[in-house]
Amino acid sequence: MITGVFSIPFPTPTQRRFSQNVSSAALREYFLGPENALLLNALNLGQLKAGQTVQFEFSPIYVHAPSGYGKSDLLTGVAEQCRSVWKSEKEVLLTEPQGLSQEFQDALKLDCVSSLHKRLMRPRLLLIDDIGELKSKPSTQDFLTTVIDARLEQNRPIIAAGSKPLYQLRLSDRLTSRIANGLVIPIREPSDITRKAITKHWAANRGFQFESEALEQFVAHHEVSPSELLGLLTQLVSGDGFQSEAEGLVRTIRLEDLGDRFQNVQPVRSISPQRIIQLVSKHYGLKISVITGSSRRKQHAAARSMAMYLLRSLCQLSYHEIGKRFGNRDHSTVMHSCRKVESNSASDKDVQASIQFLTELASQQKGTR
């Protein structure tokens, strides 16, 4: 049984899987505390992180939480750990509704549904993100139900994630019943001890550290989701007086440093996604249609990725919701773009400056539509 705060690492987009030279310091971390002990143990996270082969006791496992709790990151972390332990890419398949539905429709047209069924049966572990997006795709739901039945017969586990409790997803009765026969687990809001771990990790990766008293006060006053917490931290270190020191030096945030800035730091919940896109458009000197369009020019792609990152961190939108605003881009494409911005922000001062400027600008315009 895992107690205390636990973190599971997974590579940034620039890191190759199974590389022997990947520094653990460069890995992203997903944090879960004692408030999520059931989830920790159901997913065998302790054994996976220790490199031990695991057997999932329950299947299907359905994990749910509102946007901002990192469900996609959690599934990615589990997938990466299983691939590493099982030493094979093919043993794990992580998919999402839009891609799965498109594959199923293509298979129907080509009369090769059985081939798709076999492909979904092949991996030892199947993970499905944002499964609630299948609510308007009844034929895909029926197909997925047959896949789940077949996988259960062969003791091949399934893990799914969604933004609502299972019975609020409005999936078909058959699919809902199959999932309900497994284990349904909510991701709980992080406790004080978990928020401390997230805050310290985030700060350390950006050249900051919190004095003990400052950390206690910051965490105690912000009982929020992980995504909102990261948004608060970004706002906190934005602007004058909170720039990190020269490379190799660490900036300490003390209790007196928080002051009025601490009192004013609040989650940017009320600014609309469209306003975020407008701010990015103006910052980069590009038309909104260019940012949300299909151009692959470097400047256009950079602005688009920044907008996606800010919609994720400031508005707590899911990857699927963000993709809809950018020409119905695939969930995995949006995820890659967001993580690329975060990865680049660790070493590119221009990216850091853009994030800080746009975040501060957004915080000044809360309530703007």
C-alpha positions as CSV (number, residue, x, y, z in Angstrom):
1,M,0.0,0.0,0.0
2,I,1.4,3.4,-1.0
3,T,1.3,6.2,1.5
4,G,2.3,9.9,1.2
5,V,2.9,11.7,-2.1
6,F,3.8,9.6,-5.1
7,S,4.9,10.8,-8.5
8,I,5.1,9.0,-11.8
9,P,7.4,10.3,-14.5
10,F,7.0,10.3,-18.2
11,P,9.1,11.7,-21.1
12,T,8.7,15.1,-22.6
13,P,7.9,15.1,-26.4
14,T,11.6,15.7,-27.2
15,Q,12.7,12.5,-25.4
16,R,12.8,9.2,-27.1
17,R,11.2,6.2,-25.4
18,F,13.6,3.8,-23.7
19,S,16.6,6.0,-24.2
20,Q,19.3,5.0,-21.7
21,N,20.5,8.6,-21.4
22,V,17.3,10.3,-20.3
23,S,17.9,12.3,-17.1
24,S,15.3,11.7,-14.5
25,A,15.5,15.5,-13.8
26,A,14.2,16.2,-17.3
27,L,11.1,14.0,-16.9
28,R,7.6,15.4,-16.2
29,E,6.0,14.2,-13.1
30,Y,2.4,13.4,-12.3
31,F,1.6,13.7,-8.6
32,L,-0.9,11.8,-6.5
33,G,-1.2,12.0,-2.7
34,P,-2.9,9.9,0.0
35,E,-6.2,11.4,-1.0
36,N,-5.9,9.2,-4.1
37,A,-4.6,6.0,-2.5
38,L,-7.2,3.8,-4.1
39,L,-6.2,5.1,-7.6
40,L,-2.5,4.7,-6.8
41,N,-2.9,1.0,-5.8
42,A,-5.5,0.1,-8.5
43,L,-3.1,1.3,-11.2
44,N,-0.1,-0.5,-9.6
45,L,1.9,2.7,-9.8
46,G,4.3,1.7,-7.1
47,Q,5.3,-1.6,-8.8
48,L,5.4,0.1,-12.3
49,K,7.8,2.8,-11.1
50,A,9.9,0.2,-9.4
51,G,10.2,-1.7,-12.8
52,Q,8.1,-4.6,-11.6
53,T,5.8,-6.6,-13.9
54,V,2.2,-6.1,-12.8
55,Q,-1.2,-7.7,-13.1
56,F,-4.2,-5.4,-13.0
57,E,-6.6,-6.8,-10.5
58,F,-9.6,-4.9,-11.8
59,S,-10.8,-4.3,-15.4
60,P,-12.1,-2.1,-16.7
61,I,-10.8,0.8,-14.6
62,Y,-12.6,4.1,-15.2
63,V,-10.9,7.2,-13.8
64,H,-12.9,10.5,-13.8
65,A,-12.3,14.1,-12.8
66,P,-13.2,17.5,-14.2
67,S,-10.8,19.3,-16.6
68,G,-7.6,20.4,-14.9
69,Y,-6.8,17.2,-13.0
70,G,-4.4,15.8,-15.5
71,K,-6.3,12.6,-16.6
72,S,-4.6,12.6,-20.0
73,D,-1.2,13.0,-18.3
74,L,-1.9,10.2,-15.9
75,L,-2.9,7.8,-18.7
76,T,0.2,8.8,-20.6
77,G,2.4,8.1,-17.5
78,V,0.8,4.7,-16.9
79,A,1.3,3.8,-20.6
80,E,5.0,4.9,-20.6
81,Q,5.7,3.0,-17.4
82,C,4.1,-0.2,-18.8
83,R,6.0,0.1,-22.1
84,S,9.2,0.5,-20.1
85,V,8.5,-2.5,-17.8
86,W,7.3,-4.7,-20.6
87,K,10.1,-3.6,-23.0
88,S,7.8,-3.2,-25.9
89,E,5.8,-0.4,-27.6
90,K,3.3,-3.0,-28.9
91,E,2.2,-4.1,-25.5
92,V,0.4,-0.8,-24.8
93,L,-2.1,1.1,-26.9
94,L,-3.3,4.6,-25.8
95,T,-6.2,5.9,-27.9
96,E,-9.0,8.5,-27.8
97,P,-12.6,8.6,-29.1
98,Q,-12.1,10.8,-32.2
99,G,-9.3,8.6,-33.6
100,L,-11.1,5.3,-32.6
101,S,-14.3,6.4,-34.2
102,Q,-12.6,7.4,-37.4
103,E,-10.7,4.1,-37.5
104,F,-14.0,2.2,-37.0
105,Q,-15.8,4.2,-39.8
106,D,-12.9,3.5,-42.1
107,A,-13.0,-0.1,-41.2
108,L,-16.7,-0.3,-42.0
109,K,-16.1,1.2,-45.5
110,L,-13.3,-1.2,-46.2
111,D,-15.0,-4.2,-44.7
112,C,-12.2,-4.9,-42.3
113,V,-13.7,-4.4,-38.9
114,S,-12.3,-7.7,-37.8
115,S,-8.8,-6.4,-38.5
116,L,-9.4,-3.4,-36.2
117,H,-10.9,-5.7,-33.6
118,K,-7.7,-7.8,-33.7
119,R,-5.5,-4.6,-33.4
120,L,-7.4,-3.6,-30.3
121,M,-7.1,-7.1,-28.8
122,R,-3.3,-7.4,-29.4
123,P,-1.8,-5.0,-26.8
124,R,-1.6,-6.3,-23.2
125,L,-3.0,-3.0,-22.0
126,L,-5.6,-0.7,-23.7
127,L,-6.1,2.8,-22.5
128,I,-8.9,5.1,-23.7
129,D,-8.8,8.8,-22.9
130,D,-11.9,11.1,-22.7
131,I,-14.2,8.2,-23.3
132,G,-17.3,10.4,-22.8
133,E,-16.7,11.9,-26.3
134,L,-18.2,8.7,-27.7
135,K,-21.7,9.7,-26.5
136,S,-22.7,10.8,-30.0
137,K,-21.2,7.7,-31.7
138,P,-23.5,4.8,-30.9
139,S,-22.0,2.4,-33.5
140,T,-18.5,2.9,-32.2
141,Q,-19.8,2.4,-28.6
142,D,-21.3,-1.0,-29.7
143,F,-18.0,-2.0,-31.3
144,L,-16.0,-1.0,-28.2
145,T,-18.4,-3.0,-26.1
146,T,-17.5,-6.1,-28.1
147,V,-13.8,-5.3,-27.7
148,I,-14.2,-5.0,-23.9
149,D,-16.0,-8.3,-23.7
150,A,-13.3,-10.1,-25.7
151,R,-10.5,-8.5,-23.7
152,L,-12.2,-9.4,-20.4
153,E,-12.4,-13.1,-21.6
154,Q,-8.6,-13.0,-22.2
155,N,-7.8,-11.1,-19.0
156,R,-6.4,-8.1,-20.9
157,P,-7.0,-5.0,-18.9
158,I,-8.7,-1.7,-20.1
159,I,-8.2,1.7,-18.4
160,A,-10.5,4.6,-19.5
161,A,-10.7,8.2,-18.3
162,G,-13.5,10.8,-18.5
163,S,-14.5,14.2,-17.3
164,K,-17.7,13.1,-15.5
165,P,-18.9,10.2,-13.2
166,L,-19.8,7.2,-15.4
167,Y,-23.6,7.5,-15.3
168,Q,-23.4,11.2,-16.3
169,L,-21.6,10.4,-19.6
170,R,-24.8,9.3,-21.4
171,L,-23.1,6.4,-23.0
172,S,-25.1,3.4,-24.2
173,D,-26.5,1.1,-21.5
174,R,-24.3,-1.8,-22.7
175,L,-21.1,0.1,-22.6
176,T,-21.9,1.8,-19.3
177,S,-22.7,-1.6,-17.8
178,R,-19.4,-3.2,-19.0
179,I,-17.4,-0.3,-17.5
180,A,-19.4,-0.3,-14.2
181,N,-18.6,-4.0,-13.7
182,G,-15.0,-3.0,-13.2
183,L,-13.7,-0.3,-10.8
184,V,-14.8,3.4,-11.0
185,I,-12.5,5.8,-9.3
186,P,-12.7,9.6,-9.0
187,I,-9.4,11.6,-8.9
188,R,-9.6,13.6,-5.7
189,E,-8.6,17.3,-5.4
190,P,-5.0,17.4,-4.2
191,S,-4.5,17.7,-0.4
192,D,-2.1,20.2,1.2
193,I,0.7,17.7,1.2
194,T,0.2,17.0,-2.5
195,R,0.0,20.6,-3.4
196,K,3.2,21.2,-1.6
197,A,4.9,18.5,-3.6
198,I,3.6,19.9,-6.9
199,T,4.6,23.5,-6.0
200,K,8.1,22.5,-5.0
201,H,8.7,20.4,-8.1
202,W,7.3,23.2,-10.4
203,A,9.4,25.9,-8.7
204,A,12.6,23.8,-8.7
205,N,12.3,23.1,-12.5
206,R,12.1,26.9,-13.1
207,G,14.9,28.1,-10.8
208,F,12.8,29.0,-7.8
209,Q,12.4,27.7,-4.3
210,F,9.8,28.5,-1.6
211,E,10.8,29.4,1.9
212,S,9.0,27.1,4.3
213,E,6.6,29.7,5.6
214,A,5.8,31.0,2.2
215,L,5.1,27.5,0.9
216,E,2.8,26.8,3.8
217,Q,0.8,30.0,3.3
218,F,0.6,29.6,-0.5
219,V,-0.7,26.0,-0.4
220,A,-3.1,26.7,2.5
221,H,-4.8,29.5,0.6
222,H,-5.3,27.6,-2.7
223,E,-7.4,24.5,-2.6
224,V,-7.6,24.0,-6.3
225,S,-7.0,21.5,-9.1
226,P,-3.5,20.7,-10.2
227,S,-3.9,22.7,-13.4
228,E,-5.3,25.7,-11.6
229,L,-2.4,25.5,-9.1
230,L,0.1,25.6,-12.0
231,G,-1.7,28.6,-13.4
232,L,-1.5,30.3,-10.0
233,L,2.3,29.6,-9.8
234,T,2.8,31.0,-13.3
235,Q,1.0,34.2,-12.3
236,L,2.9,34.4,-9.0
237,V,6.4,34.5,-10.7
238,S,5.3,36.7,-13.6
239,G,6.3,40.4,-13.7
240,D,8.8,42.5,-11.9
241,G,10.7,41.2,-8.9
242,F,10.0,37.5,-9.5
243,Q,12.3,36.8,-12.4
244,S,14.6,33.8,-11.8
245,E,18.3,34.5,-11.3
246,A,21.1,33.8,-13.7
247,E,21.6,30.3,-14.8
248,G,22.7,28.0,-12.0
249,L,21.3,30.3,-9.3
250,V,18.0,29.8,-7.4
251,R,15.5,32.6,-6.6
252,T,14.0,32.1,-3.1
253,I,10.3,33.2,-2.6
254,R,9.9,34.4,0.9
255,L,6.8,35.2,2.9
256,E,7.3,38.9,2.5
257,D,7.7,38.4,-1.2
258,L,4.1,37.3,-1.5
259,G,2.6,40.5,-0.1
260,D,-0.1,42.1,-2.3
261,R,0.8,39.9,-5.2
262,F,-0.1,36.9,-3.2
263,Q,-3.5,38.5,-2.2
264,N,-4.3,39.2,-5.8
265,V,-3.3,35.8,-7.3
266,Q,-6.4,34.0,-8.3
267,P,-7.2,31.3,-10.8
268,V,-7.9,32.7,-14.3
269,R,-11.3,31.0,-14.6
270,S,-13.4,33.7,-16.1
271,I,-11.5,34.7,-19.2
272,S,-12.9,33.1,-22.2
273,P,-10.9,30.8,-24.5
274,Q,-11.7,33.1,-27.4
275,R,-10.1,36.0,-25.5
276,I,-7.0,33.9,-24.9
277,I,-6.7,33.3,-28.7
278,Q,-7.2,37.0,-29.3
279,L,-4.3,37.9,-26.9
280,V,-2.0,35.4,-28.6
281,S,-3.0,36.7,-32.0
282,K,-2.1,40.3,-31.0
283,H,1.1,39.2,-29.3
284,Y,2.4,37.4,-32.4
285,G,1.0,39.9,-34.9
286,L,-1.1,37.2,-36.7
287,K,-4.7,36.9,-37.7
288,I,-6.8,34.6,-35.6
289,S,-7.7,32.6,-38.7
290,V,-3.9,31.9,-39.1
291,I,-3.5,30.7,-35.5
292,T,-6.6,28.4,-35.7
293,G,-5.9,27.4,-39.3
294,S,-3.7,24.7,-40.9
295,S,-0.5,26.7,-41.8
296,R,2.7,24.8,-40.8
297,R,5.0,27.8,-41.1
298,K,7.2,27.9,-38.0
299,Q,5.9,31.3,-36.7
300,H,2.3,30.2,-37.2
301,A,2.8,26.8,-35.5
302,A,4.6,28.4,-32.6
303,A,1.8,30.9,-32.0
304,R,-0.8,28.1,-32.3
305,S,1.1,25.9,-29.8
306,M,1.3,28.8,-27.4
307,A,-2.5,29.4,-27.6
308,M,-3.2,25.7,-27.0
309,Y,-0.8,25.7,-24.0
310,L,-2.6,28.7,-22.5
311,L,-6.0,27.3,-23.1
312,R,-4.9,24.2,-21.2
313,S,-3.2,26.0,-18.3
314,L,-5.4,29.0,-17.8
315,C,-8.9,27.8,-18.9
316,Q,-8.4,24.1,-17.9
317,L,-9.9,22.9,-21.2
318,S,-9.4,19.2,-22.2
319,Y,-7.1,18.4,-25.1
320,H,-10.2,17.4,-27.1
321,E,-12.0,20.7,-26.3
322,I,-8.9,22.6,-27.4
323,G,-8.6,20.6,-30.6
324,K,-12.2,21.6,-31.6
325,R,-11.1,25.3,-31.5
326,F,-8.3,24.6,-33.9
327,G,-9.9,23.0,-36.9
328,N,-10.9,19.8,-35.0
329,R,-7.3,18.8,-34.4
330,D,-6.6,15.4,-33.0
331,H,-6.3,15.1,-29.2
332,S,-2.7,13.7,-29.4
333,T,-1.7,16.7,-31.7
334,V,-2.9,19.2,-29.1
335,M,-1.2,17.2,-26.3
336,H,2.1,17.2,-28.2
337,S,1.9,21.0,-28.8
338,C,1.2,21.8,-25.2
339,R,4.0,19.7,-23.9
340,K,6.4,21.1,-26.5
341,V,5.7,24.6,-25.2
342,E,6.3,23.5,-21.6
343,S,9.5,21.6,-22.6
344,N,10.8,24.7,-24.5
345,S,10.0,27.0,-21.6
346,A,12.7,25.3,-19.5
347,S,15.5,26.5,-21.8
348,D,14.1,29.2,-24.2
349,K,13.9,32.6,-22.5
350,D,11.7,34.0,-25.3
351,V,9.1,31.3,-24.7
352,Q,9.4,31.9,-20.9
353,A,8.8,35.6,-21.5
354,S,5.8,35.0,-23.8
355,I,4.2,32.7,-21.2
356,Q,4.7,35.2,-18.4
357,F,3.5,38.2,-20.4
358,L,0.4,36.5,-21.8
359,T,-0.5,35.0,-18.4
360,E,-0.2,38.3,-16.6
361,L,-2.2,40.0,-19.4
362,A,-4.9,37.3,-19.1
363,S,-5.1,37.8,-15.3
364,Q,-5.7,41.5,-15.8
365,Q,-8.6,40.8,-18.1
366,K,-10.6,38.3,-16.1
367,G,-14.3,38.6,-17.0
368,T,-13.5,39.8,-20.5
369,R,-15.5,37.9,-23.2
